[in-house]
Amino acid sequence: MISEMDRDTRVPGLARHGRQTLREVTIMEAKQWSVQIYLADDGDDTNARAVLTTRDGTHLSGTGHARRNPADPAVPEIGDELAASRALADLAEKLAVVTQRDITELAGPAAPARS
């Protein structure tokens, strides 16, 4: 992390009585994770797979499916969007489960209840 004093920026809540207040600005390391979405059409069905790749190469994936009602007009983009959104929702749910497991592992055993 890089830290520096910024004298030029007013921040709501930090300026007092019309005078500039010094504040510390912290620049954090940017992290980048990538999500690739793969789509496959088969007639009225669209399948999607969303794959999250973290900086260390860890992969987690979610899947989604959409089926066009035969009475609806054929608009492939709608099936792509719906299947992709479902794959992303599945991926988000799986990531939340992994996160909860990590939190539980780090928390250790629960403290005994006091009476």
WOBEL-V82156 format. One record per residue. N is the residue number from 1. RES is the residue in three letters. PHI is phi as a letter, one per 20 degrees, with the letter a starting at -180 (999 if undefined). PSI is psi as a letter, one per 40 degrees, with the letter a starting at -180 (NA if undefined). D_FIRST is the distance of its C-alpha to the first C-alpha in whole Angstrom. Layout:
N:RES:PHI:PSI:D_FIRST
N:RES:PHI:PSI:D_FIRST
//
This chain:
1:MET:999:i:0
2:ILE:d:h:4
3:SER:c:h:6
4:GLU:b:i:10
5:MET:e:h:13
6:ASP:d:h:15
7:ARG:e:e:19
8:ASP:d:e:21
9:THR:d:h:20
10:ARG:e:h:22
11:VAL:d:h:21
12:PRO:g:h:24
13:GLY:n:e:24
14:LEU:d:d:22
15:ALA:f:h:25
16:ARG:c:h:28
17:HIS:l:f:31
18:GLY:m:e:30
19:ARG:e:i:28
20:GLN:f:h:24
21:THR:d:h:22
22:LEU:f:i:19
23:ARG:c:i:16
24:GLU:e:h:12
25:VAL:d:h:10
26:THR:d:h:7
27:ILE:d:h:6
28:MET:e:i:5
29:GLU:f:h:7
30:ALA:e:h:10
31:LYS:d:i:13
32:GLN:c:h:16
33:TRP:d:i:19
34:SER:d:i:23
35:VAL:c:h:26
36:GLN:d:h:29
37:ILE:d:h:33
38:TYR:d:h:36
39:LEU:d:i:39
40:ALA:c:h:43
41:ASP:d:i:46
42:ASP:b:g:49
43:GLY:m:b:52
44:ASP:e:e:51
45:ASP:d:i:48
46:THR:c:h:44
47:ASN:d:i:42
48:ALA:c:i:38
49:ARG:c:h:35
50:ALA:d:h:32
51:VAL:d:h:30
52:LEU:e:h:26
53:THR:c:h:24
54:THR:e:i:21
55:ARG:f:d:18
56:ASP:e:e:20
57:GLY:n:e:23
58:THR:f:h:24
59:HIS:d:i:27
60:LEU:b:h:28
61:SER:c:i:31
62:GLY:c:i:33
63:THR:c:i:37
64:GLY:b:i:39
65:HIS:b:i:42
66:ALA:c:i:44
67:ARG:c:h:48
68:ARG:f:h:50
69:ASN:f:h:53
70:PRO:g:d:56
71:ALA:f:e:57
72:ASP:e:i:54
73:PRO:f:i:54
74:ALA:e:h:52
75:VAL:c:g:48
76:PRO:g:d:46
77:GLU:f:d:43
78:ILE:f:d:43
79:GLY:f:d:44
80:ASP:f:d:41
81:GLU:f:d:39
82:LEU:f:d:40
83:ALA:f:d:40
84:ALA:f:d:36
85:SER:f:d:35
86:ARG:f:d:37
87:ALA:f:d:35
88:LEU:f:d:32
89:ALA:f:d:33
90:ASP:f:d:34
91:LEU:f:d:30
92:ALA:f:d:29
93:GLU:f:d:31
94:LYS:f:d:30
95:LEU:f:d:27
96:ALA:f:d:27
97:VAL:f:d:30
98:VAL:f:d:27
99:THR:f:d:25
100:GLN:f:d:27
101:ARG:f:d:28
102:ASP:f:d:25
103:ILE:f:d:25
104:THR:f:d:28
105:GLU:f:d:27
106:LEU:f:d:25
107:ALA:f:d:26
108:GLY:m:a:29
109:PRO:f:i:33
110:ALA:f:i:34
111:ALA:f:i:35
112:PRO:f:i:38
113:ALA:f:i:40
114:ARG:e:i:41
115:SER:d:NA:45
//
